Amino acid sequence: MNQARRPLLLSLGAVLLAVLAGFGGYLIGKPSFPDDGSADAGFARDMQAHHAQAVDMSLIIRSHTSATDVTTLAYDIATSQENQRGQLRGWLVTWKLSQARSGQPMDWMKNTGHNHPGTVPGTMLMPDGRMPGLATAAEMRQLQALRGKPAEILYLQLMIIHHRSGVKMAQACVDVCREPDVVDLAKTMVSGQQSEIQLMTDYLTKRGAQPLPDPTR
């Protein structure tokens, strides 16, 4: 080899190695986000929708009763779940994913071992197309129409069913989601909503009532 060319080739080789090393470092450091069909994305979309009804029910009962125990609980549920909706929405933005899903709700939960009895075979939805745990339109109208103790009882009964399905969805995410922050939030939902279920059961007992049969259990 021409001795004059050797330093040039060595220099070019060093530059090439530096470029490759830099590119490799970029790839290593580049954040890897969940894709559109991931459990993380599915959970972020579906739990937003699930939380939305809990917020609506909580706002309704706060204007339909003066019972401090129920209105305080409803305030806690509305504020915490609206905050969590913001987190879930923000993650989808960060991941550059649409807020809207392309398939059916709850599809990401299939084969997670957290299926809901009463759902249509091949789907994770109730026969009328609802996500498990959501109150029907008729139940929401009934809650709107009631006042005082009857409204408190119905709110607690509907929210217990709502929370039970929410816990199941969150636990499925704990098991299969990949993003540590998403898993941590799902764990918070499991523990928080389980505690609220017990509290609401106690409130029903105090009012001489009990939880309704859960069609998804």
Secondary structure as GFF3:
##gff-version 3
##sequence-region A 1 217
A	DSSP	alpha_helix	5	29	.	.	.	ID=ss1
A	DSSP	alpha_helix	39	62	.	.	.	ID=ss2
A	DSSP	alpha_helix	68	94	.	.	.	ID=ss3
A	DSSP	three_ten_helix	107	109	.	.	.	ID=ss4
A	DSSP	alpha_helix	137	145	.	.	.	ID=ss5
A	DSSP	alpha_helix	148	176	.	.	.	ID=ss6
A	DSSP	alpha_helix	180	206	.	.	.	ID=ss7
###
